[in-house]
């Protein structure tokens, strides 16, 4: 009886193990062999470094460590007294340039009036010249008949020469006044260029003044805050960082031998070490353009005598939806186990076809 029970128990155990093995084998054949996993994966985020664009003393700090902020919120304020003075100086320069333009405009109006006056002078001198020419012609006829004295004729001839000179002088004056117009217009263009330069300097001064108020460029959580009130900052000085939670992603470093069937868009099961038993789903987003070793400070030099082949790893970016079950809980730097389901790729079909084609060509 005991022997029968022992045989029955052994048979049940054998059947159970056989069933377990069959179930495991079926799952491996249908799913497991298409899944590529790695524990060399970490949560990352596009962390924003907050830095000062201008130099000055910190007047106020409006945020604390680990505080959530929105885009546009004020993070810190730099004393703007010097910058306000530069803005006032630039505004005064703009007003001076505008006044110079107004002065040139008035000069142009005055010069045009002078040109009209010179043109009127030409008309008058021409009339006098024509009159003296006619008088000279008459007196010469009279002098030939000895009806007028030689002295009178010489006086008329002198008047004619005077009107000729006056006419030439009027024409020269008109030419000079017109040339003066060109000079004034050149001064106006120079004044307009100076105004634009002053306005650009004013805009630069206002931008620098506005940069004394440091705002958040994006939504996120404040971290690594090092700025303190009264601290002297230089352009580029780091104040803090903004971590754009919950917008995170995972970078998984897969072995090069695991990438054959991996493609963008494939589903990825992610299990964060800090939250065991609570997997979330992501998708393969993109692949790094080179292996991690190529971006190191000293890339490997394989053309050497003691070459040792080492399996390389390629960083793979995995997108994580913002509404995942661990949204707001996972932080950059946490360790992750990433498992990529490659069943939805047809990458091996072209490869298999090319291999079969090569084999058939070889047989022929």
Long-range contacts (C-beta under 8 A, 24 or more apart in sequence): 31-341, 31-343, 34-261, 34-341, 34-342, 34-343, 35-339, 35-340, 35-341, 35-342, 36-254, 36-258, 36-259, 36-261, 36-262, 36-339, 36-340, 36-342, 37-337, 37-338, 37-339, 37-340, 38-252, 38-253, 38-254, 38-255, 38-258, 38-337, 38-338, 39-335, 39-336, 39-337, 40-252, 40-253, 40-254, 40-313, 41-250, 41-251, 41-252, 41-253, 41-270, 41-318, 41-335, 41-336, 41-337, 41-338, 42-250, 42-251, 42-332, 42-333, 42-334, 42-335, 42-336, 43-248, 43-249, 43-250, 43-272, 43-330, 43-331, 43-332, 43-333, 43-334, 43-336, 44-248, 44-249, 44-250, 44-251, 44-332, 44-333, 45-243, 45-244, 45-245, 45-247, 45-248, 45-249, 45-332, 46-244, 46-247, 47-241, 47-242, 47-243, 47-244, 47-332, 48-217, 48-218, 48-220, 48-241, 48-242, 48-244, 49-238, 49-241, 50-75, 50-214, 50-216, 50-217, 50-238, 50-239, 50-240, 50-241, 50-242, 51-236, 51-237, 51-238, 51-239, 52-78, 52-211, 52-214, 52-233, 52-234, 52-235, 52-236, 52-237, 52-239, 53-208, 53-211, 53-235, 54-78, 54-83, 54-208, 54-211, 54-212, 54-233, 54-235, 55-232, 55-233, 55-234, 55-235, 56-80, 56-82, 56-83, 56-212, 56-232, 56-233, 57-230, 57-231, 57-232, 57-233, 58-227, 58-228, 58-229, 58-230, 58-231, 58-232, 58-233, 59-212, 59-229, 60-229, 61-225, 61-227, 61-228, 61-229, 63-222, 63-225, 63-240, 64-222, 64-225, 65-222, 65-223, 65-225, 66-221, 66-222, 66-223, 67-221, 67-222, 68-219, 68-220, 68-221, 68-222, 68-245, 69-216, 69-219, 69-220, 69-221, 69-222, 69-242, 70-216, 70-219, 71-215, 71-216, 71-217, 71-218, 71-219, 72-215, 72-216, 73-215, 73-216, 74-213, 74-214, 74-215, 75-214, 75-215, 75-216, 75-222, 75-239, 75-240, 76-214, 76-227, 76-239, 77-212, 77-213, 77-214, 78-211, 78-212, 78-213, 78-214, 78-233, 79-212, 80-209, 80-212, 83-205, 83-208, 83-209, 83-212, 84-209, 86-205, 86-208, 86-209, 87-202, 87-205, 87-206, 87-209, 89-205, 90-198, 90-201, 90-202, 90-204, 90-205, 90-206, 91-202, 93-198, 93-201, 93-202, 94-195, 94-198, 94-199, 94-202, 96-198, 97-191, 97-194, 97-195, 97-197, 97-198, 98-195, 100-191, 100-194, 100-195, 101-188, 101-191, 101-192, 101-195, 104-184, 104-187, 104-188, 104-191, 105-188, 107-184, 107-187, 108-181, 108-184, 108-185, 108-188, 111-177, 111-180, 111-181, 111-184, 112-181, 114-177, 114-180, 115-174, 115-177, 115-178, 115-181, 118-170, 118-173, 118-174, 118-177, 119-174, 121-170, 121-173, 121-174, 122-167, 122-170, 122-171, 122-174, 124-170, 125-163, 125-166, 125-167, 125-169, 125-170, 126-167, 126-170, 128-163, 128-166, 128-167, 129-160, 129-163, 129-164, 129-166, 129-167, 131-163, 132-156, 132-159, 132-160, 132-162, 132-163, 133-160, 133-163, 135-159, 135-160, 136-160, 214-239, 216-242, 217-242, 218-242, 218-244, 219-244, 220-244, 220-245, 221-245, 243-331, 243-332, 245-328, 245-331, 246-322, 246-327, 246-328, 246-330, 247-322, 248-320, 248-330, 248-331, 248-332, 249-282, 249-285, 249-317, 249-318, 249-319, 249-320, 250-282, 250-317, 250-318, 250-320, 250-336, 250-338, 251-315, 251-316, 251-317, 251-318, 252-315, 252-316, 252-318, 252-336, 252-338, 252-340, 253-292, 253-313, 253-314, 253-315, 253-316, 254-313, 254-314, 254-316, 254-340, 255-311, 255-312, 255-313, 256-291, 256-311, 256-312, 256-313, 256-314, 257-311, 259-287, 259-314, 259-316, 260-347, 260-348, 261-342, 261-345, 261-347, 261-348, 262-287, 262-316, 262-340, 262-342, 262-345, 263-342, 263-345, 263-347, 265-344, 266-340, 266-341, 266-342, 266-344, 266-345, 267-340, 267-341, 267-344, 268-318, 268-338, 268-339, 268-340, 268-341, 269-338, 269-339, 269-341, 270-318, 270-320, 270-336, 270-337, 270-338, 270-339, 271-336, 271-337, 271-339, 272-326, 272-330, 272-334, 272-335, 272-336, 273-334, 273-335, 273-336, 273-337, 274-330, 274-334, 274-335, 275-326, 275-329, 275-330, 278-325, 278-326, 280-320, 280-324, 280-325, 280-326, 281-321, 281-324, 282-318, 282-319, 282-320, 282-321, 282-324, 282-338, 283-318, 283-319, 284-316, 284-317, 284-318, 284-319, 284-340, 285-317, 285-318, 285-319, 286-316, 286-317, 287-314, 287-315, 287-316, 287-317, 288-314, 288-315, 288-316, 288-317, 290-314, 316-340
